[in-house]
Amino acid sequence: MTPTRDYIREADERLRGTYEEPMSLAEYVDAAFESPTIASHASKYLLSAIEASGTRTVVEEGEEKERYRFFDDPANGGEHAVLGNTEVLNRFVDDLRTIAAERGKGEKIIWFDGPTATGKSELKRCLVNGLRAFSKTREGRRYTVEWNVSTADDSRGLSYGGETSGTEDESDWYESPVQSHPLSVFPTEVRRSLLEDLNETETGHIPISLGEELDPFCREAYDYLEEKYRRAGKRDLFTAVTDPKHLRVKNYVVDVGQGIGVLHSEDDGSPKERLVGSWMPSMLRELDSRGRKNPQAFSYDGVLSQGNGLLTIVEDATQHADLLQKLLNVPDEGHVKLDKGIGMDIDTQLLIISNPDLDAELDKYSDRNGRDPLKALKRRLDKHEFRYLTNVSLETELIRRELTNETDVWDVEDREELEDRITDSLFVDVRSGPGAVTRRELSPHAVEAAAMYSVVSRLDGDDVPDGYSLVDKALLFDRGYLQVGDTREEIDEFSFDSDNEGTHGIPVTFTRDVIADLLHEDRDRHHPSLDVGTVVMPDDLLDAMAESLHDAPVFSRAERAEYESRVAVVKEYVFDRQESDVLAAVLADKHVEQETVEEYVEHVYAWESEGQVETERGPVDPDALLMKLFETEHLGRFAESDYTGNDPSEAVERFRREKVITALNRYAWENRDEGFTVEDVELSEIPVIRTVLETHEWDDVRRLFEDFDPDQWDDPPANTETERVKERTIAHMVANGYTPASAELTSRAVMNEVRHRWD
């Protein structure tokens, strides 16, 4: 079998699982009692689709939150994931739960507001993708009705003016143009009783609610059939009208135009055309309407018609401000007019999306002392404000998405893995001429630098305590803690009370455009064998962003000055990150073996508990010399004068108890079980031990490499210690994510600073 035929077979199987054969109304009712979700009203169905994907734990603004995976756009591989704004999305879901359960907010229009490039358009696409995918699943099936009146007699009936076959022919079946709910076929009292029985079988906390009557198109078919059979003397009229030869229930895939209505900013027409549709004069002439407007001659292509049964979205609502007041009564009354005397029930969740300019539009009459004509509209709008991201990890992920085809959501719980992704380099291919492509590198920490600068521009600096910077605040928001040496400071120890975080700042589109320009430029840098001119370094990016502020019309003069003043603290942070990389590479051979650390911890634990250490030779007393050497040589915390022989001073004893034993006991308590021993401890969880494993100092370089000279780094003389150290350093950096070119440039930048303080 050829690969092509494999793809075709896979497509067949997917479609086979998506659609099912039409069923009778009785079969649908039976199916609803088996799986009540398929009969859900609009807000309940939307809620079910969101909850079906489950949740995951994230850290935003330093706090752990449960996030619905639905907003990660799993149905489309994460391409339109809404990054961040988890608290806003959770409040949206809470509102849906309240509306669906009819506990309140039923009259509200949900409003997503916020600056450009904050994810509002992604939310729209994510909703479309997620609802489409959910409707293809067995538990998420969505159903409507279709009619065939041609078998009642040989009239044209429901044929849009064409001749009918008079027999059961697929071309004679006409689907509800507004996705009418199958249960709306039942008379009101019967439907109410049916729903009561159905909700008794529903195990969820939200009952199914349905008060909508058949749409005018379907009502035309129903009334026509009812009259025919009533005149023919039929006693069981409902049975005759809903006979499977006249009425079928079919499932449909939710999409824009069918269950989802989207009114775009460029859509035009009269309010009625945009909302529900328009009359088609040619059809009115074709149909035998006996002087009335036949609902079969209506287009039903307005946004509410398309979104009936599920979701209606008004995109860029400021462009359709004239419609907002006409939507006022739709959520609670659930009814719109096609024409005089012709109305249509609507079951849809209304959602509008706007930029902050809608606020200005709504407030233009606010000074009229209670006579604001938009007061009723403002009372109906339930505002959810999207903001710029204030997590460096999320902003890094977003920048990479803007520059590449990366769409996988960073669903990472391990902090070390997340840090690796934040600091990672990025390679982008750019066209450099006809048929020529050049690969450019954003060095390690470059994207992180842009993300940190963007986040720092969005934070309020008024509540940052003395001794801390906006970078520290950004790190607290991203991690939930600050690690200062062997001390860990949790975000709960700080008081950040600003409500302005993320309401302003540098948008990702600005950053993307600055990087795009840099990628087409060669830097004025040289190396005899490495193409260092194609590498974009963190300082290149930060300088370009700061300079471009003055040319960007989206920033005010005050914003430019404020954001420009914040670049220095970000440069300092990034340099520290680069310096750590270089130091770790220079001192790679200094690494303390895990076994050595474990041995020290075991001896300190035995020393404190007045116990013994288990060895191959049996139990032995803790080794005072071993502990002393570890504390003086590896930790570098104490000198010979802090001991009497090998016996620790009071300061050393206090250090062992407060920094080692306390952390060990805390870890043991948090991870306790019956068989817990000191060997079970994850040593990197003890701050002072993590310091030993991760921290390096230039004093160590001086001690280990006496003839090393950072002044010689750029071009070290042959056969010198500096040359040997550089070769090992570059090799280690390359093994840990750098390219030779970016390792060369990063080490140059660090050594250029170090040489000024070397002597």
C-alpha positions, 0 to 999 in steps of 0.5 A: 500500500502506498503512503498516499493511500495510507493518508486517505484511509486515515482521513476516511477513519477520522470522518467516519468517527465524526459523523453518524447516520441521522436518527429519528426524534425518538432515538435522539431522546433515548440517546439524550437519556443515555448521555445528557451532555448531548442535549446541553444548552449553549452555556452548559455545552461551552462549559463542558467543552472547556472542562473536558480537557482537564487542568494543569498547575501553573505559576503566574505572578508567583502563585500556583493556579489551576489552568484549564488545558482547553486554553492551551489549544490542544485541539490544534497542537497549541498553535493558538494557545492563550499564554498566561492570563489564567486568572482572567480565563478562570473567572470567565469559566466561573461566569459560564458556570453561573450562567449555565446553572441559571444562578445569575449573570444570565443577562450579561454580555461577556466582554474581553478587553485589553491592549493589543497583542495580549491574546484576545484574538488567540482566545477566539481561535482557541474557542473555535478550535476547541469547540470544533474538536469537542463536537467531533467526540462521542460525548460532545456531539451537537445535534439539530433537525432537518425536514422533508415535506416533499413526501406529504404531497407533491407541492413545492413545500420546503424547496426554496422554490424548486420542484420536489421529487415527491419521494424520499430523496436526500436533496429534499431534506433541509437542515435548520439554518440556525441549528435549532435544538432537537428538543425544541420540536416538542410542545412547551409543556411536554418539553418541560416535563421531558427536561425534568426527567432528563435532569434527574438522570444528569449527574452533573451539578448544572441542569439542562435548560431549554426554553427556545421554540423552533426557528421560523424556517423549521416552524414553517415546515412543522405548521405545513405538515401539521395542517396537512395531517390535521385536514387528513383526519390524523389523530396523532398529529405530533407522531405524523409530523415528526415521522422519520420520513419528515423529521430527522435529527443529525449531528453537525461539526461546530464551526464558524457559521454553524454553532459559532457566529463571528462578527469581524471588524470589516463586516458591514450592512444594516444592524439587522443584516449583521445580527440575523440576516436579510430577506431575499427578494428573489426567493419571496417571488419564487415561494407561494407566500400568499402575500406574507413574508415566508421565513424560507426566504430569509438568509439567516446569515447574521452573527446571531443566526450562525451562533445560535445553539452555542457561541456568538463573538463580536470581534473588535467591538468598537467597530460595531458599537452601534450593535451593542445596544441592540444586543442588550436584551438578547442574553436574558430574553433570548429573542430577536426579530426577523421582521414585524410579527416574525421572531426567532428564539436564540440560545447563544453565549454572547462574547465581545472582544475589544481594545481599550478604545471601547472604554472611551466610547462607553464613557463619552457620556459619563459626565451627564450626571445619571443621564448617560444613554449608555448606562444600561449597556455598561451595566450589562457588560461583564468585563474581563481584562486581558493584560500583558504577560508578567512571567518571563517564562511565558513571555520567552515562549511567546517571543519564540512563537512570534519568530518561529513555527514553535507551537507546543505549549511549555507544559513543564513542571520541572523548574530546571527544564523550564530554566533551560528553555528560557535561556536557550538559543534560537536559530532563525533562517532569513533570506539574504538574497535571491535563493540564498538563506542565512542562518542567524543565531539569537545566543543563549540568554538573548530571548530571555533578555528581551522577555525580561525587559518586556516584563520589567516594562510592565511592572509597577516599581512603586511597591518594590522594597528597598534593596530589591529591583524590578528584575527581582520582582519579575523573578518572584512573579515567574518562580514564586521565590528568590534564591539569594545564596543559600537563602530562599525568599518566598513571594509571600514575604513581599507585599505587592499591592499594585493593580496596574501590573501588565496594563501597559508596557512593551508589547510582544509585537514591538519586540518581534519587529525589533528582532526581525530587523536585527536578524537582517543585519550583520554585526561589526564583529570579527573572528579568524574562523567563526562567523560571529557577525551573524550572532545576535547577543543579549546586549545587541537586542536590549540596545536595539529595543531601547533605541527603537522606543523613540521611533515607535508611535505606540509609546508616549514620551513619558513611557519612552523615558520610563522604559529606557531607564529600566534597561540597565537593570536588565543588562546587569541581570543578563550579564550575571547569567552569562558570567555564571555560564562562563564561570561554570565552564572555566571551573568545570573540573572543580565540580564536587562529586555527589558522593562527597556531598552525601558523605558530608551530609551523613556525617553532619546528621550523625554529629547532630544526633550523636549517632554513627555513620554506616560504612562498609566496615560497620558503624563509625563515629562522624569524621570531624576532619572530613566535615572541616575540610568540606566546610573550608575547601568546598563551601569556603565558609570557614577558615582554620581559625574557626576550629580548635584542631578539628573541633568546630567553633560555636559559629560552625556548629550554628551553621551546621544546625541552621543551614544543614540540619534544619533544611534536612529536617524540613525536607524529611518532614515534607517527604516523610514515610515509614522508610525515610532515611537521609539517603532519600534526600534530594540534596539539591533541595537543601539551599546551602548544598545547592550553593556548593553544587552550583556556585563558582567564584573568580577567587576559585579561578585565581587559586586554581590557575595562577598564570591565567590572565583575562586580558589575553582572552580574546587572542591568548598566546600559544602554549599559555595557561590562558589558552588552555583554559579558554579551549576547555571553557569554550568546549564546555559551553558548546556542550551545554547549548552554546555554539562556538561563535556564541560561546566566543562572544559571551566569554569575551563579554564576561572577560572584558568586565572581569579584567577590570577588577582582576588585579 
